[in-house]
């Protein structure tokens, strides 16, 4: 029996390895495909960078002046990607956009960031939350540059459909609202909705879980906090019960 990982490449590889290290069989079916969008530095005077996904850092930033700026990362995974890209000062939030917003505002409150700062938001083409707008309402200036888009796949691979029909998949992992919606579209296209949604759906946050709940899934588990360790811990507890 296997756990299905729906997150895009290359993040799926680390998740597959983590699952197998914990003794799970794992299958991968990325439901979103990464497409880079060229980023051209406009030479504006920024005070800091904010990032809500590792995908925003997959472009070539080698030698960029932006690397000298502090970077606010949504969580530990994104922070690791920022450091690997060359950012020297990385400030880490607790895993979601709301926590990132609160972290930035806390830095303003403690005067570690100017009230009138201009922030560069490296982002995807489709955003689930208007983080720039929320920060802008507080007096900060946020300039959003799209550095990637995630395109949904039309359907799941044939072998994944066969695995659903043969009851070889025991759970599905979900990491974002966008990928959860793409998963739903893919299983509907393949006539797999009933069998797929009958399985436990493990979600990294309540926001992601809401997408599955609304689609009719009845076994939806939410991680205790929005990170992969908590998500896999929830899966582990269920496997031992």
Secondary structure by P-SEA (a helix, b strand, c coil): cbbbbccccaaaaaaaaaaaaaccbbbbbbcbbbbbcccccccccccbbbbccccccccccccccccccbbbbccaaaaaaaaaacccbbbbccccaaaaaaaaaaaaaacccccbbbbbbbcccccccaaaaaaaaacbbbbbbbcbbbbbbccccaaaaaaaaaccccccccccaaaaaaaaaaaaaacaaaaaaacbbbbccaaaaaaaaaaccccccccccccaaaaaaaaaaaaac
